[in-house]
Amino acid sequence: MQRNSKDSAAKLAAEKSFLTKKRSLPTVDELANGIPKGDRFLLAKGITLLESELPEKQKLGYELLDRLNTVDGKAIQIGISGPPGVGKSTFIEALGSYLVDQGLKLAVLAIDPSSQKTRGSILGDKTRMEALSKNENAFIRPSPAGKTLGGVAAKTQETIQLVEAAGFDVILIETVGVGQSEWEVYSMVDCFLLLLQPGGGDELQGIKKGVVEMADLIAVNKSDGPHMDLANQTKLSYLNALHLFPKNPNGWTTKVNQISALENIGIEDLWKNVNDFFKLVKENGHFEERRKAQALDWYEKHLNQLVWQSIYNKESLFEIFEEQKDQIIAGKIKPIQAARAVFQKYSKTPKE
Amino acid sequence: MQRNSKDSAAKLAAEKSFLTKKRSLPTVDELANGIPKGDRFLLAKGITLLESELPEKQKLGYELLDRLNTVDGKAIQIGISGPPGVGKSTFIEALGSYLVDQGLKLAVLAIDPSSQKTRGSILGDKTRMEALSKNENAFIRPSPAGKTLGGVAAKTQETIQLVEAAGFDVILIETVGVGQSEWEVYSMVDCFLLLLQPGGGDELQGIKKGVVEMADLIAVNKSDGPHMDLANQTKLSYLNALHLFPKNPNGWTTKVNQISALENIGIEDLWKNVNDFFKLVKENGHFEERRKAQALDWYEKHLNQLVWQSIYNKESLFEIFEEQKDQIIAGKIKPIQAARAVFQKYSKTPKE
């Protein structure tokens, strides 16, 4: 049914305009100009662009990064991990509030697998960190874990670069312990903090092997009230244990702190330790060294990512890639033969 | 000067034949037939083929692996690591001798960076493990660490497959702690054994972070004579410490053994523990699960390797790859821009 009245045409036009407006993203120009000024709305839009699975949007995201190339960030990057139930959100809320109170601009990135498709947990995260999310000097963003193909991570590193360009002082990167996320995050940050709770090894089931050893700082959360005795024991046990494990190559001795995020105890002392850590590694050159190693690492990883994306984005190639997996599991083909089959097909497929 | 006498012509022909003969490698056919019969000479030649940096030889190596595709190995694979000076070679000599005495066929692969070009350490290794190297049921082979481009390992996994096809019962893979070698090895083996010595953390400087945590078995070497008290302490400390660290997902509790490789003490008990480990993981399905995960891992790694090789083997591409590295270090280009430059060039380069 068609109605040609002026009214309905105007209504349609208005609706269309409304829809277009709502859906239109800021241009790369607007983003490149606004983000270095610290515009949080534009920063969020920029990250969305980078995280898009649509090649054309990804392209715009990288165009944006190119534009922000010359903006050098000053942010220190701290990775935070810990078993489920240890109180990571409460801790980030407490530490974050302390930092913004000190006049620092803070960004929190959470590598969050549950937000992969639906982004359902954004609201969850914002609720979890209520005070912080309302503070204009704090920016909270769950980063979808994304499709990790060939061990290649999602866009966390790119997001960090964008957040740095927005002029934040501190970036906390929370990892929730899925897949290789701790190692990925460890390879991106300046400092790695592990949150534990009072008690023995059983509570650690949610942490993967190697994570305790890579911590620059350990904080025993819930060091309050009835847990205090156990928390003291826990601190001592870890101090003893860490003595048996390899030393940090940067000359830093891993510190074990006692904190209570809920009661806001020990946060300031912990932050003093963080500052001590940065003072040491900046003085002895390990900060710069780690950043350079990370840049080379990122370079190789991104090259890998480009290759994997070009496989992933060609449906015919990706199908073969997945089919071969099934064949391997079924014991019908050996891994190297399967890889060669995919590579041969890949070599014959024209790229972009 | 030319001499056309019959004599000199015959001499030349003989010399030429001698040289040709000496240089000629066994054919893929000869290798594929001989290796499953346990021919150690042919096995060594096959590994050499795989490790070659010449694309045409590599191709033959993979042809060989294809031919041996159907030969299913029964070997259990044990990774061995430990700080320099802990006595890895003495330990492997002691354990290896024990195993061949039990009637087992043993292969020892050492991921050895010093042998990268000159293979200079082969002799060294054979001297280090003198009794073992003379035993006809043992096969010792240093594996050059090789050019690891893009985090891609050398041919250790391929070598393992070849050694498996040769019918060995046990494969020990020694890692000497360079680069990412422990993690590479960990991702290839069924069981990981860490060798330590009596004492505290200072001796651990040669071990990288995360390695203690990933051990399925720890053996405190040099648990003899004057070191005995310290060795007892060390064992207890690690038992306590391990309690604080994440549990093994396979349900196994990491065991700490006391041994003396030099005095041949505790080797049998250690091997009992190894057997207990394999009994458990084979019963609860983790052995099979780990092998499948490793196969998928190898599949993706090998696909990566093929891509990196196709970059590495094109001189023009490799030059750009290296140039970009310098630019990144100098801060003149960001990692993702550098990666894109290489990928764009790569996409336009015809493969093989």
Chai-1 contact restraints between the chains, C-beta under 6 A:
chainA,res_idxA,chainB,res_idxB,connection_type,confidence,min_distance_angstrom,max_distance_angstrom,comment,restraint_id
A,N69,B,K334,contact,1.0,0.0,6.0,A-B,restraint_1
A,G150,B,E300,contact,1.0,0.0,6.0,A-B,restraint_2
A,G200,B,H243,contact,1.0,0.0,6.0,A-B,restraint_3
A,G201,B,H243,contact,1.0,0.0,6.0,A-B,restraint_4
A,G201,B,L244,contact,1.0,0.0,6.0,A-B,restraint_5
A,L204,B,P246,contact,1.0,0.0,6.0,A-B,restraint_6
A,I207,B,P246,contact,1.0,0.0,6.0,A-B,restraint_7
A,K209,B,E213,contact,1.0,0.0,6.0,A-B,restraint_8
A,K209,B,M214,contact,1.0,0.0,6.0,A-B,restraint_9
A,K209,B,P246,contact,1.0,0.0,6.0,A-B,restraint_10
A,G210,B,G210,contact,1.0,0.0,6.0,A-B,restraint_11
A,G210,B,E213,contact,1.0,0.0,6.0,A-B,restraint_12
A,V212,B,F245,contact,1.0,0.0,6.0,A-B,restraint_13
A,E213,B,K209,contact,1.0,0.0,6.0,A-B,restraint_14
A,E213,B,G210,contact,1.0,0.0,6.0,A-B,restraint_15
A,E213,B,E213,contact,1.0,0.0,6.0,A-B,restraint_16
A,M214,B,K209,contact,1.0,0.0,6.0,A-B,restraint_17
A,S237,B,L244,contact,1.0,0.0,6.0,A-B,restraint_18
A,A241,B,A241,contact,1.0,0.0,6.0,A-B,restraint_19
A,A241,B,L244,contact,1.0,0.0,6.0,A-B,restraint_20
A,H243,B,G200,contact,1.0,0.0,6.0,A-B,restraint_21
A,H243,B,G201,contact,1.0,0.0,6.0,A-B,restraint_22
A,L244,B,G201,contact,1.0,0.0,6.0,A-B,restraint_23
A,L244,B,S237,contact,1.0,0.0,6.0,A-B,restraint_24
A,L244,B,A241,contact,1.0,0.0,6.0,A-B,restraint_25
A,F245,B,V212,contact,1.0,0.0,6.0,A-B,restraint_26
A,P246,B,L204,contact,1.0,0.0,6.0,A-B,restraint_27
A,P246,B,I207,contact,1.0,0.0,6.0,A-B,restraint_28
A,P246,B,K209,contact,1.0,0.0,6.0,A-B,restraint_29
A,K292,B,I329,contact,1.0,0.0,6.0,A-B,restraint_30
A,A295,B,I328,contact,1.0,0.0,6.0,A-B,restraint_31
A,A295,B,P335,contact,1.0,0.0,6.0,A-B,restraint_32
A,W298,B,P335,contact,1.0,0.0,6.0,A-B,restraint_33
A,Y299,B,I328,contact,1.0,0.0,6.0,A-B,restraint_34
A,Y299,B,P335,contact,1.0,0.0,6.0,A-B,restraint_35
A,Y299,B,A338,contact,1.0,0.0,6.0,A-B,restraint_36
A,Y299,B,A339,contact,1.0,0.0,6.0,A-B,restraint_37
A,E300,B,G150,contact,1.0,0.0,6.0,A-B,restraint_38
A,H302,B,P335,contact,1.0,0.0,6.0,A-B,restraint_39
A,H302,B,I336,contact,1.0,0.0,6.0,A-B,restraint_40
A,H302,B,A339,contact,1.0,0.0,6.0,A-B,restraint_41
A,L303,B,A339,contact,1.0,0.0,6.0,A-B,restraint_42
A,L303,B,V342,contact,1.0,0.0,6.0,A-B,restraint_43
A,L303,B,F343,contact,1.0,0.0,6.0,A-B,restraint_44
A,L306,B,F343,contact,1.0,0.0,6.0,A-B,restraint_45
A,V307,B,V307,contact,1.0,0.0,6.0,A-B,restraint_46
A,I328,B,A295,contact,1.0,0.0,6.0,A-B,restraint_47
A,I328,B,Y299,contact,1.0,0.0,6.0,A-B,restraint_48
A,I329,B,K292,contact,1.0,0.0,6.0,A-B,restraint_49
A,K334,B,N69,contact,1.0,0.0,6.0,A-B,restraint_50
A,P335,B,A295,contact,1.0,0.0,6.0,A-B,restraint_51
A,P335,B,W298,contact,1.0,0.0,6.0,A-B,restraint_52
A,P335,B,Y299,contact,1.0,0.0,6.0,A-B,restraint_53
A,P335,B,H302,contact,1.0,0.0,6.0,A-B,restraint_54
A,I336,B,H302,contact,1.0,0.0,6.0,A-B,restraint_55
A,A338,B,Y299,contact,1.0,0.0,6.0,A-B,restraint_56
A,A339,B,Y299,contact,1.0,0.0,6.0,A-B,restraint_57
A,A339,B,H302,contact,1.0,0.0,6.0,A-B,restraint_58
A,A339,B,L303,contact,1.0,0.0,6.0,A-B,restraint_59
A,V342,B,L303,contact,1.0,0.0,6.0,A-B,restraint_60
A,F343,B,L303,contact,1.0,0.0,6.0,A-B,restraint_61
A,F343,B,L306,contact,1.0,0.0,6.0,A-B,restraint_62
A,S347,B,K351,contact,1.0,0.0,6.0,A-B,restraint_63
A,K351,B,S347,contact,1.0,0.0,6.0,A-B,restraint_64
